[in-house]
Amino acid sequence: MTPPTILIADDDRSIRTVLTQALGRSGYQVRTTSNASTLWRWVEEGEGDLVITDVVMPDENGLDLVPRIKRLRPELRVIVMSAQSTLITAVRAAQRGAFEYLPKPFDLKELLAVVGRALAAPLPEPAAPEEHHDAEEKLPLIGRSPAMQEIYRTIARLTTADLTVMINGESGTGKELVARALHDYGRRRAGPFVPINMAAIPRELIESELFGHERGAFTGAMNRNQGRFEQANGGTLFLDEIGDMPPEAQTRLLRVLQEGEFTTVGGRQPIRANVRIIAATHRDLRAAIRAGAFREDLFYRLNVVPIRLPPLRERDEDIADLARHFLDRARADGLPSKSLDQGAVEALRGYRWPGNVRELENLMRRLAALCPDEVISAETIRAELIENEMPPAPSPDGTPAPAQAEPDTLSAAVERHIRTFLSAYHDGLGPSDIYDQVLTEVERPLIRLTLAATRGNQIKAAAMLGLNRNTLRKKIRDLDIPVVRGLS
């Protein structure tokens, strides 16, 4: 039996060599070229069982080639790879019919796995590839870090699906931006995007806000009012801070998700719920479930596709791009033009950003408006960050906390965290799994950051941690830690 032939187009000779060797060792035949025209000629002549193409080539953009290949040979799978590691690239690859998108650098084992899946996948149903030229110049999310690449790929995959998504991340990480990207590039983009912040609505009004009410349903209800489910009909309903939803509203939301319909407050006629649900929270919902504050069945209804947004301190390689983006946006809004010197960039990368991307944006806008220099220096950045640091919390007796001359040790930070946690349970009736919770809180960032330091190499990470490789794999799986690998 003749082995499958892989057609590779990439302007980088070293990439072509690496792929040829890796695929050849796996039993595939390989043909390589540095330009799109040769690749297209091979496709026209009926050659190849799979295409792997870069985006940037000397004679044509590889993404422009994908729909032409799909029209001529719908059965031919195309894998797109690119160093242009942006959300737009990932989305365009998915929407133009690529089987998979791989940002450079990538892991060879992952590429071989993708090749195997592509060759084994059943033939697709005939469909015209979708184009979105009006959105190509907009970049809703900024960052080329491995963590953001995984998010881009997830969003790209979801553009052709209509699944419920749960976004988890600290305040200020950009959860609503991800929700909007899922809507703007998804099937329901022609419909409305309706956000609602569950933490900002009085408890007694949540059901009316979500489902609407009839005239006379309660005191002050003078007219019929549409709820957010009706407003979002045909589009997307974004439930921000879902962890703050009270139990009675959780029950009604679960019923809507199960039955696909709802009734207004005071109404009797069921209304079909034609919306896609995207939820977000900064809370640990699994801990809330254990504490009885969030319904487990609702969690699993919402958590169909989980997306974890990393805090800014875990993607410090994106800080320079984000800062310059916010300065450019400030200039577009009429503020003076500013730039950052290298020292300023390093000062930004050395800060922990408790307010995440939102805090960085506010700082850049403030400096654009108030900094007298056209080039922002490290001294200016440090002065602003020190001036705007939050003061230490007072001690329980009301006296100001003493200033800390040195950073916390790990032991001191953990002790402070546990003391704060236990202070909420004066009667000693707290949860019964504190030991496991604390170990998980320490293990997750330890393993995640070690994997980031080794660029996803689990053998090196296991050696650094002093763990058996199988033990590390089990912990990665149990702790739900994403692994993003780099090409060594």
N, C-alpha and C positions, 0 to 999 in steps of 0.2 A: 504494500500500500504506500503510495507516494505521500511523504510528509507535507503538511501545509506550508505554503510559501507566504512569508511576511514581507510586505513592501514598506521600506523605511525612507522617509524624506526628512533630512535635517541638514542645515548648513554647517553644523559643527562636526568636524571629522572625528573628534574624540568620542562624541556621543554615538556616532554611527559605529565606531569600532567596538565600544563597550556593548552596545545592543546586539551587534552581529555575533560577538563571542558568547554572550549570555543565551541568546536564542538558539545559536548553533549547538551549544552544549545540551540544550533541552530537546534537540531533535528536529528543529524547524529549519527549512530552507529560507535564506534571507537574500533580498536584493536591496541595495541602498543607493540613494541619490542625494545630491545636495540642492536640488531645485524642484519646484512644483511642476514644471512643464514635463519633465521626464516621468515623474510619478503619474501625471494625468495620461500620458501616452501608454504607460503600462496598464492602467485601469481600462482605457479604451480598447486595448488589445485583449482584454479578458484575463490578464495575469493576476496572480495573487489571491490569497484567501483572507487576508487581513491587511489593513493599512495602519501604519503608525507615522503620524506627521507632526512636525513642529508648526507653530503658528507663523513665526517670522522666517521667511526665506527670501532669497535675492530677487526672485521674479514674480512672486505672488504670495498673498497672505493665505496660510494653510486653512484658516477658517472659511475663507471664500470657496475653497476647493471642496469642502465637506458636502454642501447641498448638491453640487454637481455630481459628485460620486454617488450620492444616494439616489439621485434621479436616474443616472445611467445604470447603476448596479445596486438596487436596494438591498440585496443580500450581503453586500460587502461591508463588514464592520470597520469603523474608523476610530482609532484611538488618537486623541489630540494631546500633545504635550507642549508646555510653554514655560518660559522664564518670565513672561508677563503675568505675574501671579496676582491677578485682580479678580474681583467678583464678576466683572463684565466678561472677561475671557471665559471663565467657567460657565456662566449662563449662556453665552453665545455658542459655546461648544455643544452644550446639551440641547439647546433649542434648534441648532442646525442639523442635529441628527447624529452627533458623535456618540459612540458606545460608552466612552469614558474620557474624562479629562484628568491628566496628571501634571501637576505643577513641578517644574524643575527647582531644585534637585529632587529626584525620586528614588525610591528603594527598588533595586532590581527584582527582589522577590515579589514585591507588590506588582510590578509590571508583568512579570511572568504569570502571576495569578490572574491579572486582568486579561492577558492574552488567552489564557486557558478558558476563562469564562466567555470571552467574545467568540471564540471558535466553537464553543459548545452551545451557545445560546440559540433558541429557535428563531426561525425567520420572522421578521416583524410584519405587522399589518401595514399595507400601503398607506402612506400619509404624507401630505405635503409638509416639508419643514417650515417652521415658523420663523419669521424675520421680525426684528425689532430695531430698525435703524434709528427710530426717534429716541430710543433710550440709551444708545450706545455711548453717547458723550457724557452721560451722567454717571457719577460714581458714588453710590450711596454709602459704601463702606470703604474705609481706608486701611491698608496694612498688607504687608507681604510676609509676615511671620508664619511659621508652620501652623500655629494654632488658627490663624485666620484663613489659611489655605483650606483647612479641613472644613471650616464653616462655609466658605465659598462653594466647595464641592457639594456639601449637603444642600445648600440653597439651590444650586444648579440642578441637582437630581429632583428636587421637589417642584421645579417649574412645570414638570409634566405630570404631577400627581396632585391630589387635592386632600392630603392627609392632615390630620390635626397635629399641631406642633406645640411643644412646651419649651419655652426659652428660659433658661436659668442663668442668672449672673448678678453680680453686685450692682448697686445703684450707680448709674452713670456709665455703664459699659456699652450702652447702645442697643438695648433690647427692642425698643420701638423701631429703630432703623432696620434691624433684621426682619421684624414683622412686616414693615412696609416693603422691603425688598422681596420677601416671599409673596406678597400680594402683587406688587408691580410687575414681577416677571412670571407670575403664575397664570393659571387658567382663568381666574376671576378678576383679572386686572381691569376689565371693562366695567366691573361693578364698583360699589363704594367700599372704601376702607374706613371702618368705624371703630375708633379706639374708645375704651372706657377704663378709667383707673378705679379699681375696686376700693382702694384705700381712701379715695377722696370723696366717696358718697356716704352720706349718713346711713346707718344700718337699716333704718326703717324705710328708706327710699330705694334700696337696691333692686328689689323685685320690680317696682314700677319703672325704674330706669332701664332695666334689662328687657322686660316683657311688655311695657306700656300699661295704661289703665283706661278704663271706661269712665265716662262722665258719671259722677256720683258714686264712684267706687269707694271713696273715702272723703273725709272733710276737706274741702278745698279743691276737689277734683271737679272743676267747672266744665271741662271739655275732655273729649277723648284725646289721649296722648300716645303717640307711637313710641315704642321702646326701641332699644338699640338693635334687637334682633330684627325687627321690621325695617329699621333704617338701613341695615346691612344686607338686605335681601339681594341675593345674587352676587354678593361680594364677600368681604372678610370682616369678621368681628374679632377685634383684638382686646382680650381681657387682661389688662395689665394689673400687676400685683394681685394675682389670683389667690395667693396665700392669705390675703386679708379678707376674703369673702366669708361672711358669717355662715354658720351651719345650715340655717333654714334656706338660704339662697343656694348653697351647695346642693341641697336636696332637689330643688327645682331645676337647677342647671343640669344635674345628672339625668333627671327625667326627660328633659328636652333632648339631650344627647342620645338617650336610649330610644325614645319614641319618634324623634324627628319632628316634633310639633310642640306648640305651647299655647297657652291661653293668656290673655291680658288679665291684669288685676281687676276683678269685678266682671270679667267676661265669661262667656260660656262656649263660644264658637272656637274650636281649635284652629290654629294658624300654622301652616307648614313652615318649618325652619329651613330656609335655603341659604345657609351661610357656611363659610369655612371658619373654624375656630382656631385662633392662635392665642395661647396663654403665655404669660410671663410672670416671673417672681424672683425676688432676691432672697427668699426664704428657703430653708431646707425643708421641703415638703415631706420627705420621709420621716424627719424628726417630728414634724407637725402631726403626721399620722400616728406615730407612736404616742404622742402626747394627747391624742384624741381631738385635735383642733382641725383636722382636715380629713375628709372622707377618702378611704383607700380606693373604693370603687371609682370615685370621680377622678382621682389621680391617674389611674390606669386608663380611663377614657381620654384624658387630656394628654397623657405622656406617650402618645403613639410614636412620635418622632421627637426625641429630646435633643435640644441644642444647648450646649453650655458655652456661654460667652466668657472668655478669660478676662480677669482684671488687667488693667493696663500694666501693672508691675510684672506680669507674666509674658508680656509681649513688648518689652522695652525697645526692641529693634524697630518697632513701628512708630515710636514717639516722634522722631524727626519728621517723618512724612506727615503725621497728623498735625504737628505744630505748624509746619509750613502751609498745609491745607487750610488751617484755621486763620493764619495770617493773610493768605490769599483771599479767603472769604470776607475777612474784615475789610480788606482793601476794596473789594467789590461792593461792600456796603457803605463806602464813602470814608472809611478811616484811613489814616496815613499809611503808606507802604513801609513795611518793616521786613528785616531779614534776621537770621540767627547766625552768629559765628559758631565755630566748632566747639568752643568752650561752653557756650550756652546750651548746645545740644547735649553735651556730656552732663551738664548740670541737671538738665531735664531728665535724662536717663537715670540719674542717681537718686531721684526722688521716688517715694513709694506710691504716690497718687491715691490717697484714700477716696477721693471723689472720682477717680478714673477719668475717662475721656471727657466727661462733662467739665471736670475741674480743669483739665488742660485747655479746653476750648475757652473757658472763662478767663484763664490766665492770658492766653494769646490775645483775646479781644481787649483785655485791660491794658496790656503792654502796647498794643497797636494804638490805643487812644491816648495813653499817658506817658509812654517812654519818649524822652526828647531825642534820643539817638535813632538814626536810621538802621543801624546794625545793633541788635540786642546782644549784650555780653553776658558772660557767666556771672559776673558780679551782680548785674541787674536781676537775673533769674534767681540767684540765691537770696538776694534781699527780699524779693517778692514772696518767695516760698516761705522764708522764715517769718515774715510779717503776717502771712495769712495762715500759718499753722494754728490748729485749734488748741486752746489752752488745756492743760491736764485737768481731768475731772476732779472735783473736790472730794475729800475723804468723807466717810459716812457721818462724821461729826460736824461737817460743814466748813472745816478749815481748808484753805487752798492746798492742793497737793504740791509737794516740793518739786522743783524743777529737776529733771534728770540730766546730769552732765554727760553721761555715757548712754549709748543705746542699750536696750534691754538684752539680757542674755535669754537664750531660749527657755531656760528653766523659769526665769522671772516672768516672761511673757505668758507661759503656760499657767503658772501659778495665778497670775492676775486674771486670766480668762476663767479659770475654774472657780476662783473666789467670786467673780461677778455672776457666774452661772448659778452657783449655790445660794447666793444671796437672795434669789427669787423664791427660795423654798425654806422659809423660816421655820415651818412646822416639820421639816424633815420628810415631807411626802413627795419628793421629786421623782423623776423617772428612775427605773430600776436598771438601766443599762448605761450609766454614766461612763464606766470604765471603757466599754466598747466604743462609745461616742468619741471620747477623748483620743483613744488610739487611732480611730479612723481619721479624725481631724488632723492628726500629726502625720499619719502614713500617706494620706492622699497627696498633699503638696510635696512631701519628701520624694515620693516615687515619681510624681509628675515632673518635678523640676530636674531630677536626676536624668530622666529620659530626655528632657529637653537639652540638657548639657551634653548628652551622648548622641543627640540628633536621632533619637528613637532606637538606637542600637541596644537591644535588650541584653546581649551578652556583656557589653561594657557596663551597662547600668547595674546588672546583677553583681558584677565584680566590685564596682564602687560601693554598692550597698552591703556587700558581704552576704548575699542571698544566693541560694540555689536558683538556677534559671527557671525551673518549673515552678518554684515557689513564687518568683516574681511574676510569672505569667498568670498564676492563680490570683495574686493580689491585684494585678491590673484588671482582670475580669471582674473580681468581686467588688472592687472600688469604682468600677466603670470609668477607668482612666483612658482617655483617647491617646493613641500612639501615632505620631507622625514621623515618618522615617526620612532620612536624607540620603542622597547618593554619595557613597564614600569613594 
